[in-house]
Structure formats: structure tokens, C-alpha cells
């Protein structure tokens, strides 16, 4: 997959078929859209193109907001490649870019910049300064500038429209299982294992610790049944997010205990997939009480993971 920063007006792309968006989360709605783009491009022996923005437009339009993301930029690119996209065009989103009228956006970006032949977008797609352009405007501009516009209906699941906003809310509420339905996979976080205070080792529950990115959507503090991916292997695990109030609250971390024994993970990149919430955060009278609760948490997580794996096999 090719990644291009800025559109190159003279770039050669056989019959470009594209879509536009931020694609945070790469949920089931995004995947349906990307699949349509890829299939259409393949039938035309063309190029499947995604136009996306860096930074996220909200960072420019509402810089004091607290928007958090479901995926990192690296994860997004990996998902595009998995979907079969041929080229991702990353446009820098600036205040000047945000001032483009709908007509200027269609002409300068979609027509002269990308030379699109067909574009697929959601039926509520909005574009241009203050999102003034609507899907009917895009259809009209497409006829004028030589590209076909295909509005798509939203994907529905769990009683509503699948959207990144809805998934963010579910994750932040701790509703991990419903978020997974909308994502089409478990919500996950990836990071390099860092040294910790070794309290888990002392208590008999050694953990791998990940520092939490400040701009990522996080589940609420507590204990979770998880699956940890390391070195292309999957391990059942139990994870804790929080500040460890039993031992004087400190930095908020993600701590992971692998159920099949200890592994030397310091410095290694791991991915933690959240399967189900076990309990909220608690403060204990000391290490012994905490260790007893961890044993209960491990038993509960094993049961949740066993049932999850059984359901997966039945599917």
C-alpha cells in the first residue's frame, strides 16, 4: 500500500475510486465502506484510494477540546492495508484548508488533486467550510467535475447507527462487549512493556506494564478479562487499568498478567485486547487483601474467557 502526504496533481492512478474520512476505530461501518471501494476499483482495474486528514480536523477546529482516539495513526494505516486499499492520501488539515468552499474542495482536491472517477461516502457526508456542502451538493459537483458520487446508507448494529462516537462512549462506560460488536473485533491497545514497581511480582502476580497514551480512549479503571498478543501468539490474560490506590495512587497504567505463566516481556511490543470487564477499581487494606482479590479476579476472568472462546468456536 502506498502512503502519500498531500495530493499530487500529476500522480498516475488508474481509474481512482475513493472515499473520504477519518476512520477512527475502523469499525464495521468503515470496513463495509472500504470493501465497496476496493471491489469497485478491482472490477474497473483501478486504484482504491482513501483520503484522510492529519491532524484530525477537530484538533484545528476545536483545539481546546478533549477528543480521544480509538486507533493510533499506525493502526489506522495497518487497517487500510488489511482492507486492500491501494493508496492512502494524507492531507494536512489547516485553518486555510478548513476555509475551502464545497465547490473549491470538489474541484481542487477531488478533481484536480486526486482525479477521482468514483467516490463512495455516507449519505450524511458533509464537506467544505463549516460543513456547508451536503451529499446533494457533492452529486451536483461530481457531475460538473467528472466524478460519480455513490451515497451509502449507514451500517446498523445493536439498535443504532455504527459510529466512532458511539464506540468511544461505550468504551469509556466500560461496555467492552458491545463496543466489540460495533468494532467487529475487541477494543485493543498496543505498547512497549516498561519496568514497574515490581509489586505484582512481590504479591505473586507478575505483570507487564504499559504506559497509556494521553490521546487514546480508555476504559474506566478496573479489572478486565483480556487476550494479550505477543510475538504473534495469543495468551489469555487479566488486565488492570488504574492508579493502584492501595499503594498510594500514582501514574495511571495498564498492567497485564498472563494466565499461562511468566514471560520476559520488558521492552517488547504487546497488544492487549479487552474482552469483558470483571470489576471496578477498589482500594484494599494492604497487599494480602489485594492478593486474595486478584485470585478471585483471575478465576472470574478465566470463566469469562472460557465462555468467550466457546462462543467463538460455535460461530
C-alpha positions in Angstrom: 0.0 0.0 0.0 1.3 3.4 -0.9 1.0 6.3 1.5 1.1 9.8 0.0 1.4 13.0 2.0 -0.5 15.7 0.1 -2.2 15.1 -3.2 0.0 15.1 -6.2 -2.0 16.5 -9.1 0.1 14.7 -11.8 0.1 11.4 -10.0 -0.8 8.5 -12.2 -3.6 6.4 -10.7 -5.5 4.0 -13.0 -9.3 4.8 -12.6 -9.2 6.1 -9.0 -12.1 5.0 -6.8 -12.1 6.8 -3.4 -13.6 7.6 -0.2 -13.0 10.3 2.5 -13.0 10.2 6.2 -11.0 10.0 9.5 -11.8 6.3 10.0 -11.1 6.3 13.7 -11.7 2.8 15.0 -12.1 1.1 11.7 -15.4 -0.2 12.8 -17.8 -2.5 10.8 -19.3 0.5 9.0 -15.9 1.6 7.9 -15.0 -1.9 6.7 -18.2 -2.1 4.7 -17.4 1.2 3.0 -13.8 0.2 2.3 -14.8 -3.2 0.9 -17.2 -1.5 -1.5 -14.4 0.9 -2.7 -11.9 -1.9 -3.1 -14.4 -4.2 -5.0 -15.4 -1.3 -7.3 -11.8 -0.5 -8.1 -10.9 -4.1 -8.7 -13.8 -4.5 -11.2 -12.5 -1.4 -13.1 -8.9 -2.5 -12.8 -8.4 0.8 -11.0 -7.0 2.2 -7.8 -8.7 2.1 -4.4 -7.9 5.4 -2.6 -8.6 6.7 0.8 -8.4 10.4 1.5 -7.9 11.2 5.2 -6.5 14.0 7.3 -3.6 14.7 9.6 -4.1 16.1 12.1 -7.7 15.2 12.9 -9.9 18.2 11.8 -11.2 18.6 15.4 -7.7 19.4 16.6 -7.8 22.5 14.4 -11.4 23.4 14.6 -11.8 22.9 18.3 -8.2 22.8 19.7 -9.2 23.0 23.3 -11.5 20.0 23.1 -10.6 16.6 24.6 -11.1 14.4 21.6 -9.6 10.9 22.2 -9.0 8.3 19.6 -9.8 4.6 19.2 -6.8 3.9 17.0 -3.3 5.3 16.6 -2.2 6.6 13.1 -0.1 3.5 12.7 -3.0 1.2 13.5 -5.2 3.1 11.0 -2.7 2.6 8.2 -2.4 -1.1 9.0 -6.2 -1.5 8.8 -6.3 0.3 5.5 -3.8 -2.1 4.1 -5.7 -5.1 5.5 -8.8 -3.8 3.8 -7.0 -3.9 0.4 -6.6 -0.1 -0.1 -4.0 0.7 -2.7 -3.2 4.2 -1.6 -3.8 6.4 1.4 -3.6 10.1 0.8 -2.8 12.1 4.0 -3.8 15.7 3.7 -2.6 18.3 6.2 -5.7 19.8 7.8 -5.0 23.5 8.4 -7.2 26.6 9.1 -6.7 27.6 5.4 -7.9 24.2 4.2 -10.9 24.4 6.5 -11.9 27.6 4.7 -12.3 25.9 1.3 -15.8 26.2 0.0 -17.6 23.0 -1.0 -17.0 23.9 -4.7 -13.3 24.6 -4.2 -12.9 21.3 -2.2 -14.6 19.3 -5.0 -12.5 21.0 -7.7 -9.1 21.3 -6.1 -9.0 18.1 -4.0 -11.3 15.5 -5.6 -11.0 16.5 -9.2 -7.6 18.2 -9.9 -5.8 16.7 -6.8 -6.9 13.1 -6.9 -8.6 12.8 -10.4 -11.3 10.6 -8.8 -13.7 8.8 -11.1 -16.0 7.5 -8.4 -16.4 8.3 -4.8 -18.3 6.5 -2.0 -19.4 8.4 1.1 -22.1 8.1 3.7 -25.4 9.6 2.9 -24.9 12.3 5.6 -21.5 13.3 4.4 -20.7 17.0 4.8 -17.7 18.9 3.4 -16.3 22.3 2.8 -16.2 25.4 5.1 -18.4 24.9 8.1 -19.5 21.6 6.6 -21.8 23.6 4.3 -21.7 21.1 1.4 -24.1 18.2 1.7 -24.5 15.0 -0.4 -26.8 16.6 -2.9 -24.2 19.3 -3.5 -21.5 16.7 -4.0 -23.6 14.8 -6.6 -24.1 18.1 -8.5 -20.4 19.0 -8.3 -19.4 15.5 -9.3 -21.4 15.9 -12.5 -19.7 19.2 -13.1 -16.1 18.0 -12.4 -16.4 14.5 -13.8 -16.7 12.0 -10.9 -19.6 9.8 -9.9 -20.9 10.0 -6.3 -22.3 7.0 -4.5 -24.1 7.8 -1.2 -24.2 4.8 1.1 -26.7 4.1 3.9 -25.2 3.8 7.4 -24.5 0.3 8.9 -26.8 -0.5 11.8 -26.0 -2.7 14.8 -27.2 -3.1 18.4 -30.2 -0.9 17.8 -28.4 2.1 16.2 -26.0 3.5 13.7 -22.5 2.3 14.0 -20.2 5.3 14.6 -16.9 6.1 16.2 -18.6 8.5 18.6 -20.9 5.7 19.8 -18.0 3.3 20.2 -15.9 5.9 22.2 -18.8 6.3 24.6 -19.2 2.5 25.1 -15.5 2.0 25.8 -15.5 4.9 28.3 -18.5 3.4 30.0 -16.8 0.0 30.3 -19.3 -1.7 27.9 -16.5 -3.5 26.2 -18.6 -6.4 24.8 -21.0 -4.1 23.0 -18.1 -1.9 21.7 -16.6 -5.1 20.2 -19.8 -5.8 18.3 -19.6 -2.4 16.6 -15.9 -2.6 16.0 -16.1 -6.2 14.7 -13.2 -7.1 17.0 -12.1 -6.4 20.6 -11.0 -2.9 21.5 -7.2 -3.1 22.0 -4.2 -1.1 23.0 -0.6 -1.6 21.9 2.5 -0.5 23.6 6.0 -1.4 24.7 6.3 -3.1 28.1 8.0 -0.8 30.7 9.5 -1.6 34.1 7.2 -1.1 37.0 7.4 -1.1 40.8 7.5 -4.9 40.9 4.6 -5.0 43.4 2.8 -7.6 41.3 5.9 -9.8 41.5 6.1 -9.5 45.2 2.4 -10.4 45.6 2.8 -13.4 43.3 1.1 -11.9 40.3 3.8 -10.5 38.0 2.5 -8.0 35.5 3.7 -6.4 32.2 3.1 -2.6 32.4 2.1 -0.3 29.6 2.0 3.5 29.8 -1.2 4.9 28.5 -1.1 7.3 25.5 -2.8 10.6 26.6 -4.9 10.8 23.4 -6.4 7.3 23.5 -9.9 6.3 24.5 -9.6 4.4 27.8 -12.0 2.0 29.5 -12.8 3.1 33.1 -10.4 2.0 35.9 -10.8 -1.6 37.0 -10.0 -5.2 36.1 -10.7 -6.8 32.7 -10.6 -10.2 31.1 -8.2 -9.8 28.2 -6.2 -11.5 25.5 -2.6 -10.4 25.1 -0.9 -10.7 21.7 2.9 -11.1 21.7 5.3 -12.4 19.2 2.3 -13.5 17.0 0.9 -15.6 19.8 -2.3 -15.1 21.8 -2.4 -15.5 25.6 -5.4 -15.3 27.9 -4.7 -12.6 30.5 -6.1 -10.3 33.1 -5.5 -6.6 32.9 -5.8 -3.7 35.4 -6.2 0.0 34.5 -5.8 2.4 37.3 -3.5 4.3 39.7 -3.1 1.5 42.3 -4.8 3.3 45.2 -3.9 0.6 47.7 -0.2 1.6 47.4 -0.6 5.4 47.2 -2.1 6.4 43.8 0.4 7.0 41.1 0.6 7.2 37.3 -2.3 5.6 35.6 -1.1 2.4 33.9 -2.3 -0.7 32.1 -0.9 -3.8 34.0 -1.3 -7.2 32.4 -1.0 -10.7 34.0 -0.7 -13.6 31.6 -2.6 -16.7 32.8 -0.3 -19.3 31.4 2.8 -18.3 33.4 5.5 -15.7 33.3 7.2 -14.3 30.2 10.1 -11.9 29.9 8.3 -9.0 28.2 10.3 -5.9 29.1 11.0 -3.9 26.0 8.7 -6.0 23.9 5.7 -4.7 21.9 2.4 -6.3 23.0 -1.3 -5.7 22.2 -3.9 -6.1 24.9 -7.5 -6.9 23.7 -10.3 -6.1 26.1 -12.9 -8.9 26.2 -15.0 -8.2 29.3 -15.0 -6.1 32.4 -14.5 -8.0 35.7 -14.9 -5.3 38.3 -14.3 -1.6 39.0 -11.2 -0.3 40.8 -11.0 -0.9 44.6 -8.8 0.2 47.4 -7.6 -2.6 49.9 -6.2 -2.5 53.4 -2.9 -4.0 52.2 -1.1 -6.4 49.9 -2.6 -9.5 51.4 -6.2 -8.4 50.8 -5.3 -7.3 47.3 -3.6 -10.6 46.5 -6.7 -12.5 47.6 -8.9 -10.3 45.4 -6.6 -10.8 42.4 -7.0 -14.6 42.8 -10.8 -14.1 42.6 -10.4 -11.8 39.6 -8.2 -14.4 37.9 -10.9 -17.1 38.4 -13.6 -14.8 37.1 -11.5 -13.8 34.1 -10.8 -17.4 33.3 -14.5 -18.2 33.3 -15.3 -15.2 31.1 -12.6 -16.1 28.6 -13.6 -19.7 28.5 -17.2 -18.8 27.7 -16.0 -16.3 25.1 -13.8 -18.8 23.4 -16.6 -21.4 23.3 -18.9 -18.9 21.7 -16.3 -18.1 19.1 -15.9 -21.7 18.2 -19.7 -22.2 17.8 -19.7 -19.3 15.3 
